Amino acid sequence: MKYQNAAEVLPEELLKTIQEYFQGGLLYIPGTDEKTKWGSINGAREYYEQRNRQIREAYKENVSMKDLAKQFGLAENTIKKILYQ
C-alpha cells in the first residue's frame, strides 16, 4: 500500500470535511471491491453445484447412497450432506 497525500488526491471540500473528524495522522481508507465468492473465478463453484445436482437427481431416481458414493468417489457421509442440504 502506497502513502499518498490526501491534499493531492481528494477534492478540497471533501478534505475539509475529513479534517473536521481526523487531522494529522495516517488514515486507512478501504477499497470498495466486493469479495468474490469461493470458486467463482476458477469455475470450481459451478462444477460442485452441477455435481451436487447430479447426485440429487440420481438419488431421486432411486440410486442408493452407497452407489452414489462409489460413482462420484465420495464418502457416504458426504453424499448424505449433499442430499440433506
C-alpha positions in Angstrom: 0.0 0.0 0.0 1.4 3.3 -1.0 1.2 6.5 1.1 -0.5 9.4 -0.7 -1.1 13.0 0.5 -4.9 13.5 0.8 -4.5 17.1 -0.4 -3.2 15.8 -3.7 -5.9 13.2 -4.2 -9.2 14.5 -2.7 -11.3 17.4 -3.6 -10.8 20.4 -1.3 -14.4 20.2 0.1 -14.0 16.6 1.0 -10.6 17.1 2.5 -12.0 19.9 4.8 -14.9 17.6 5.9 -12.5 14.8 6.7 -10.3 17.2 8.6 -13.2 18.0 10.9 -13.1 14.4 12.1 -9.4 13.5 11.7 -6.2 15.5 11.4 -2.5 14.9 11.3 -2.4 11.1 11.3 -2.5 8.2 9.0 -5.9 7.2 7.9 -6.7 3.9 6.1 -9.5 4.0 3.6 -10.5 0.5 2.4 -11.3 -0.2 -1.2 -14.8 -0.9 -2.4 -14.0 -4.1 -4.1 -16.6 -6.7 -3.2 -15.1 -10.1 -2.3 -15.7 -12.7 -4.8 -17.3 -15.9 -3.7 -15.2 -19.0 -3.3 -14.6 -20.8 -6.6 -16.4 -18.2 -8.8 -13.2 -17.3 -10.6 -11.8 -20.7 -11.5 -15.1 -22.4 -12.0 -14.9 -24.8 -9.0 -18.2 -23.4 -7.5 -20.1 -24.1 -10.7 -18.5 -27.6 -11.0 -19.5 -28.6 -7.5 -23.0 -27.2 -7.9 -23.5 -29.2 -11.0 -22.1 -32.4 -9.4 -24.4 -32.0 -6.4 -27.4 -31.5 -8.7 -26.5 -34.7 -10.5 -26.2 -36.5 -7.1 -29.7 -35.3 -6.1 -31.3 -36.2 -9.4 -29.7 -39.7 -9.3 -31.0 -40.2 -5.7 -34.5 -39.2 -6.8 -34.2 -42.0 -9.4 -33.6 -44.5 -6.5 -29.8 -44.8 -6.9 -28.5 -45.8 -3.4 -26.2 -43.6 -1.4 -23.6 -46.3 -1.4 -23.7 -46.4 -5.3 -23.6 -42.7 -5.5 -20.5 -42.6 -3.2 -18.8 -45.1 -5.5 -19.8 -43.3 -8.7 -18.7 -39.9 -7.5 -15.7 -41.0 -5.4 -17.1 -39.5 -2.2 -17.8 -40.9 1.3 -21.4 -41.8 2.1 -21.4 -39.1 4.8 -20.6 -36.5 2.1 -23.4 -37.8 -0.1 -25.8 -37.5 2.9 -24.7 -33.9 3.5 -25.3 -33.1 -0.2 -28.7 -34.7 -0.2 -29.9 -33.1 3.1 -28.7 -29.6 2.3 
